[in-house]
Amino acid sequence: MILYEYPLHERVRTYLRLEHLFLRLHQLVTRVDALDHHFALVTLFEIMDVAARADLKSDLLKDLDKQRHLLDGYRGNPAIAETVLDKVVGEIDQCYAALNGQQGKAGQPLTENDWLMSIRSRISIPGGTCEFDLPSYYAWQHKTGVSRQTDLHQWTSTLTALSDAVQLLVKLLRDSGTPQKVIANGGQFQQNLPQSRTFLLMRVALDVAQELIPEISGNRLMVSVRLMQLGEDLRPHLVTDDVAFELALCS
């Protein structure tokens, strides 16, 4: 199965982008090649750009607090394991404390590093980090992989609180949805959403072997999926057959 996710709220869109970037950053930092570490820095700067939103920290804190109160409401429920509940609430409290204790925006200490900011100012320019433009950066790339990893771990540690909070909230959001089998008649599916509940994320799971591409759209009132397939002209064309797939709406 291949899973596609579509955010139904702008802040969830930001969370998913940050999660995507943090996963990429983690993979690149664990490698030792200089080129991988170059793109680790590219990713680090992308995270700083996304995290520059003034209301991001407050949104995260509000969502963590909301999840904690929601889970506290399950206490005393015989169908809920108290030990598991305590563990999740503990993780929420830990993320909340770490994020709340962080001064300023995520990665703000990095903006005070003139060397990093000199790289950031040129890294979006095509070929802007050549050795004749940034000789000190070129020299850094010739350090040992372990030495560069040490630097990267130090720089990325300033984003740990943000990463942990985003990953926990996205996990809790995904866990709130229950997958169900639905049919796209003639390649198209549409569903009205109940006004009594606010959904934040839509998840679509398709069989890889079908080689289908979903075009997803949605808002607080309705969600829709159009299933496409690449033709011989390498353009997407609407599927005309009835197709079964899994759909989950998360709140």
N, C-alpha and C positions, 0 to 999 in steps of 0.2 A: 504494500500500500504506500502511496505517496500522499502526504498530508499538506493541505493548503490552509492558511489561516487568514482571516479577514477581520480587521478591527472595526467595530461599530461605534467607537468613540475616539476622539483625537488623542487623549492621553494614553489610551491603550496602544495606539499607533506608535507613539513615542516609546513606550515600554518595549514593544516588539523590536523596534529598530535598535534600541540599546542592547537588548538581549542578543540580537544577531551580531552586533559589533563586539560585544564582550566574548562571545563564543569564538569569533574569528581571532580576537586578540589573544585569547588563551592558547589557541592552537599555534599561532605564530611565535609566541614567546617561548614555548617549549622546544622549538627547533633551534638549531645553532648556526644556520647559514646566515650570512650578512644580508642577503636579499630578503629573507624572511623577516629579519629584524627591521629592515627598512619599512616593510609593509606593516609591521607591528606598530611602528611610530605613526604611519599613515592612519591606521585604525585608531590609535590613541587620540590623535588630533580630531578625528571624526567624532569620537565619543564626546570630547570636550565641546565640539560644535553643537551636538544634539543636546547635551546637558546644560547648555548656556541659557535655556529657558528660565526665566526668573521664578516661575511658579512650579517648576518641576519638583523641587524638594518638598514644598508644602503639599503638593498632590500625593507624593509618595507617603508622606507622614499621615495624611488623612486616610489614604487607602489602607495603610497598615493598621491604623487605629480602628477603622471600620471592620476589617477582618477579625481583629481581636475581639471586638464586641459581639460580632456574629458568632464566633466560635464559643465564646463564654455562654451564649444562649443555649448551647447543647449540653451544658453540664447537668448531670443528673439524669440524662437520657440513657435508659438501659441499652439502647442499640449502639451507643457510642463508647469506645474504649477510652477511659479516662487517661491512661498512660500516653496513648497516641495524641490525644487532645492536648495534654500538658506539654508534650514535646513540640507540637506545632506552635502553640501559644508562646512557648519559650523562645522559639526561633523568631517569631514576630517581635517579641519584646527586645530581643538582642539586636535585630535589624533597626528597630525604631530608635533605640538608645544610640547606636553607632551613627546613624544618619543625623539624628537630632543634635548630637555632639559635634558634628562637623561644621566648621566655620566657613561661611560663604558658599559659593557654588562648588559642585564637584570638580576636582582637578584644579582648583584655584591656586594651590601652591606651585603647580607647574607653570603657570603664567609668570611667575617671578623668576623662572630659570631662563635667563637671556639666551643661553646656548640653544635650548629647546625651541624657544620662540623664534630664533633666527631660522631654524629648520622649518618650523611651521609656516613661516611667511613665504617660503620658496617651494614647499613640497607640492603645492597645487599647480605650480608652473611647469609645463612640459619640459622635462630635462633640467629643471631648476636646481636639482641637488647634485649636479656634476662636481667633480673634484676641483675644478677651477672656480666654481661658485662658492662652495663650502668645503675648503680644505680640511677644517677641523672635523667636520662630519665624515669626510672621506677617511681620515685617520682613525676615527672611532670605529668605522666599519672594518678596519684591519686589525682590531683587537681580537682576542680569542672569543669564541662563542660564549664561553662561561662568563667572561668579563662583561660582555654586552648583556647577557641574561641578568646579571646582578643589577646593572643599571636599570634595565626594563622592569624588573620586579620592584625596585625602589620607586620608580615613577608610577607604575600601575597601582601600587599600594594606596595611593591617594584616592583611588576610585573604588576601593574594595567595598565601602559602605553602600555606595550607589549600586554596584553590581549585585551585592547580596540582596538588597531590597527589591530590585527589579526582578531578579530570578525567582524570589519567593512569591512575590505578588502574581507574576505570570503563571507560576505553577499552581497556586491556589485558584486562579481564574480558570485555568484549563480543567482542573479537577471538578469544578462546579458543573460542567456540562456532561450530559449523558448521550453517547452516540446512538443514532437511530437510523434504520434503513429507510431510504426514500427513493422515489423514482423520478427521473427527469424525463418527462414525456416529450418525445421528439427532440431530446437534447436540452430541454428547458425546464427549470424548476423555480417555483415561486411560493413563498409562504408569508402570510400576514403574521405579525407578532402581537401577542396580547399586550394591551395597554397597562395592565396591572404589574408588569415586570419589565425591568430594563436590562436588555442583553448588551454585553460589551464586546463579545468576540464570537465569531462564526468559524467553525472548523469543518473542512470538507476533505474526506478521505476517498481516494480513487485507486482502483487497481492499476498498478504500474503497467501491466501487460496491455491495457486498453489504449495507452498512449494518448490520453485525453488531457486537454488544458481547460481548466474552469475559468470563466470570466465571472467574477463575483462582484455583486453590488449589494448595498444594504444601508438601512438607517433604522431609527427606532420604531418605524411602522412596518417595514417589510424587508425581506431578503430575497435575492434571486440569484440563480446560477445558470449560465449558458455554457454548455459543454462544446468545446471546439476540438478540431483535429487538424494537424498540419497536412496539407495536400501536397501533390507532386510539385506545385509551384512554390512550395515552402511558405504558403500563406495559411492562416487559420481559417477553417471552414466549419460552420455549424453542423453538429452531428444531428442526423434525422431519426436515428433509432432511439428507443426507450433504453435508458441506462440507469442501473441501480448504483447508488453510492451511499456513503455514510455521512451523516450531518450531525453536528453537535453545536448547540447554542449555549454559551457560557455567560454567566452573570456574576 
